[in-house]
Amino acid sequence: MDVIRILIAILLPPLGVFLQVGLGLHFWLNILLTLCGYVPGIIHAIWVILRK
């Protein structure tokens, strides 16, 4: 299941984080990082998915 979340996180980082943690701090932080730059959003999303 983590492989699917990681693939989703590469395509749409906030969606990958949402599937892992829901509407929490990490979700909103990931939206902010993705708006600032796509790569920081991907890195954060993968970190959140692999951390849990």
Secondary structure, DSSP 8 states (H G I E B T S, - for coil): -HHHHHHHHHH-HHHHHHHHH-SSHHHHHHHHHHHH-HHHHHHHHHHHHHH-
